């Protein structure tokens, strides 16, 4: 069986009962659909539609003039971590006219990936602002489009990122590269949850770091 057929028919185990949700956000054309496609174990659900001349007067195509299709709702992919834990990936639409969907997608989210095109770094501001307002943990991943080289310090300063927010580079076309982005996110979430658990005391009950730790171990 080839890899495409295997991914298309991968069943969800009947014992899976813990769904962990991650959202991939960012500006128009930064590679969100590509990342979900590259890392999903199943053939991902996409809502891409052909771009037409009518949309050219609505969407800002600066820097993405060669783009021919765009997400109009969300992308969906899946990674099975073990027999009980499943990671669900949601790619958010990038155009401003679809931003109203983001708040819904953020509900119940373990964490988020903000994809950045350093040629159009200002397009990332809205995603970061919304995630901070929701209190959603996130990491920033600079997708490699072969643009000008910026140091991590320059990108961090341009985005005004808090020092604790992880910043990585990636190639959204590569499964291994995209996996490393997700590993960085779940490690970040585990660290944040560990702090919450320590603050709550030893008698707090269930371990709040368990979902993130399970994700990290299986992705590795």
C-alpha positions as CSV (number, residue, x, y, z in Angstrom):
1,X,0.0,0.0,0.0
2,X,1.5,3.4,-1.0
3,X,1.8,6.3,1.5
4,X,-1.1,8.3,0.0
5,X,-3.5,5.3,0.3
6,X,-2.3,4.6,3.8
7,X,-2.9,8.1,4.9
8,X,-6.3,8.3,3.3
9,X,-7.6,5.1,5.0
10,X,-6.0,5.4,8.4
11,X,-8.8,4.5,10.9
12,X,-9.4,6.2,14.2
13,X,-9.0,3.6,17.0
14,X,-12.2,2.8,18.9
15,X,-10.3,3.4,22.2
16,X,-9.3,7.0,21.4
17,X,-11.1,9.2,23.9
18,X,-8.9,12.2,24.4
19,X,-8.9,14.7,21.5
20,X,-6.2,17.5,21.7
21,X,-6.9,20.5,19.5
22,X,-4.2,22.7,17.9
23,X,-5.0,25.6,15.6
24,X,-2.6,26.9,12.9
25,X,-3.1,30.6,12.2
26,X,-1.4,33.4,10.3
27,X,-1.7,35.8,7.4
28,X,-3.0,35.1,4.0
29,X,-0.8,32.6,2.0
30,X,1.7,31.8,4.8
31,X,1.4,28.0,4.4
32,X,-1.2,26.9,6.9
33,X,-2.9,24.5,4.6
34,X,0.5,23.2,3.5
35,X,1.5,22.5,7.1
36,X,-1.7,20.6,7.9
37,X,-1.4,18.5,4.7
38,X,2.3,17.7,5.3
39,X,1.9,16.4,8.9
40,X,-1.6,14.8,8.9
41,X,-1.8,11.0,9.0
42,X,-5.1,11.1,7.1
43,X,-5.9,12.9,3.8
44,X,-6.8,16.3,5.3
45,X,-10.2,18.0,4.9
46,X,-9.7,21.3,3.1
47,X,-12.1,24.0,2.1
48,X,-10.0,25.6,-0.6
49,X,-11.8,27.4,-3.4
50,X,-10.4,28.9,-6.6
51,X,-9.6,32.5,-6.3
52,X,-11.4,34.7,-8.8
53,X,-11.1,38.3,-10.1
54,X,-14.1,39.2,-7.9
55,X,-12.0,38.5,-4.8
56,X,-9.0,40.6,-6.0
57,X,-10.9,43.7,-4.9
58,X,-11.5,42.3,-1.4
59,X,-8.3,40.4,-0.4
60,X,-4.9,42.0,-0.2
61,X,-2.8,39.9,-2.7
62,X,0.5,41.7,-2.0
63,X,3.2,39.1,-2.0
64,X,0.9,36.2,-2.9
65,X,0.0,37.2,-6.5
66,X,0.7,33.6,-7.7
67,X,-1.8,32.1,-5.3
68,X,-4.7,30.4,-7.1
69,X,-6.8,28.8,-4.3
70,X,-7.6,29.9,-0.7
71,X,-9.2,28.4,2.4
72,X,-12.7,29.7,3.1
73,X,-13.6,27.9,6.3
74,X,-10.8,25.8,7.8
75,X,-8.5,22.8,7.1
76,X,-8.6,19.7,9.3
77,X,-6.0,17.0,9.9
78,X,-5.2,14.3,12.5
79,X,-2.3,12.7,14.2
80,X,-2.8,9.6,16.4
81,X,-0.5,9.9,19.4
82,X,-1.3,6.6,21.1
83,X,-4.4,4.3,21.6
84,X,-6.1,7.0,23.7
85,X,-4.8,10.4,22.6
86,X,-5.4,12.0,19.2
87,X,-4.2,15.4,18.0
88,X,-6.6,17.4,15.8
89,X,-5.2,20.1,13.6
90,X,-7.3,23.0,12.4
91,X,-5.9,25.5,9.8
92,X,-7.6,28.8,10.0
93,X,-8.4,31.0,7.0
94,X,-6.0,33.9,6.5
95,X,-8.1,36.6,4.8
96,X,-9.4,39.4,6.9
97,X,-13.0,38.7,5.8
98,X,-12.9,35.3,7.5
99,X,-11.3,36.3,10.8
100,X,-14.6,36.1,12.5
101,X,-14.2,32.3,12.4
102,X,-11.0,32.4,14.5
103,X,-12.6,33.0,17.9
104,X,-14.7,29.8,17.3
105,X,-11.7,27.8,16.3
106,X,-9.8,28.9,19.4
107,X,-12.4,27.4,21.7
108,X,-11.1,24.4,23.6
109,X,-7.6,24.7,22.0
110,X,-4.5,23.2,23.6
111,X,-2.3,25.7,21.8
112,X,-1.7,27.4,18.5
113,X,1.0,27.8,15.8
114,X,1.4,31.2,14.3
115,X,3.0,30.8,10.8
116,X,4.9,33.8,9.6
117,X,6.2,34.9,6.2
118,X,9.1,37.2,7.0
119,X,8.5,39.1,3.7
120,X,5.1,40.1,5.1
121,X,5.7,40.1,8.8
122,X,3.0,42.7,9.6
123,X,0.4,40.1,8.5
124,X,1.1,38.2,11.7
125,X,0.0,40.9,14.1
126,X,-3.7,40.1,14.2
127,X,-3.1,36.4,14.9
128,X,-0.8,37.1,17.8
129,X,-3.2,39.8,19.2
130,X,-6.2,37.4,19.1
131,X,-4.3,34.6,20.8
132,X,-3.0,36.8,23.6
133,X,-6.5,38.1,24.2
134,X,-7.8,34.5,24.4
135,X,-4.9,33.5,26.7
136,X,-4.1,30.7,24.3
137,X,-0.5,29.4,24.4
138,X,1.3,29.7,21.1
139,X,4.6,29.4,19.3
140,X,5.7,31.4,16.2
141,X,7.1,29.5,13.2
142,X,8.8,31.4,10.3
143,X,8.0,29.5,7.1
144,X,10.9,29.5,4.6
145,X,9.9,31.3,1.5
146,X,13.4,32.2,0.5
147,X,12.9,35.8,1.5
148,X,15.3,38.1,3.3
149,X,17.2,36.5,6.1
150,X,16.4,37.9,9.5
151,X,17.9,36.9,12.8
152,X,15.5,35.4,15.5
153,X,16.2,38.6,17.5
154,X,15.0,40.8,14.7
155,X,11.9,38.7,14.1
156,X,11.1,38.7,17.8
157,X,11.5,42.5,18.0
158,X,9.4,43.1,14.9
159,X,6.6,41.0,16.4
160,X,7.1,42.3,19.9
161,X,7.1,38.8,21.3
162,X,7.3,38.0,25.0
163,X,10.6,36.4,25.8
164,X,8.8,33.1,26.8
165,X,7.2,32.6,23.4
166,X,9.2,30.1,21.4
167,X,10.3,31.2,17.9
168,X,11.4,28.6,15.3
169,X,12.0,28.3,11.6
170,X,10.3,25.7,9.4
171,X,9.5,24.4,6.0
172,X,5.7,23.8,6.0
173,X,6.2,21.4,3.0
174,X,8.2,19.0,5.1
175,X,6.5,16.5,7.5
176,X,9.6,16.3,9.7
177,X,9.9,20.1,9.9
178,X,6.2,20.5,10.7
179,X,6.4,17.9,13.4
180,X,9.2,19.8,15.0
181,X,7.0,22.9,15.2
182,X,4.3,20.8,16.9
183,X,6.8,19.3,19.3
184,X,8.0,22.8,20.2
185,X,4.4,23.8,20.9
186,X,3.5,20.9,23.1
187,X,6.7,21.3,25.0
188,X,5.8,25.0,25.6
189,X,2.3,24.0,26.7
190,X,3.7,21.4,29.0
191,X,6.0,23.9,30.6
192,X,3.2,26.4,31.1
193,X,0.9,23.7,32.6
194,X,3.7,22.5,34.9
195,X,3.8,26.0,36.3
196,X,0.0,26.0,36.9
197,X,0.2,22.6,38.5
198,X,3.0,23.7,40.8
199,X,1.1,26.7,41.8
200,X,-2.0,24.6,42.6
201,X,-0.1,22.4,45.0
202,X,0.4,18.7,45.2
203,X,-3.2,18.0,46.2
204,X,-4.7,19.5,43.1
205,X,-5.9,16.2,41.7
206,X,-5.3,15.2,38.1
207,X,-2.0,16.1,36.4
208,X,-2.6,19.1,34.1
209,X,0.5,18.4,32.1
210,X,-0.5,14.9,31.1
211,X,-2.1,15.7,27.7
212,X,0.8,17.9,26.6
213,X,3.4,15.4,27.8
214,X,1.6,12.6,25.9
215,X,1.6,14.7,22.7
216,X,5.3,15.5,23.1
217,X,6.4,11.9,23.6
218,X,4.4,10.4,20.7
219,X,5.4,13.1,18.2
220,X,9.1,12.5,19.0
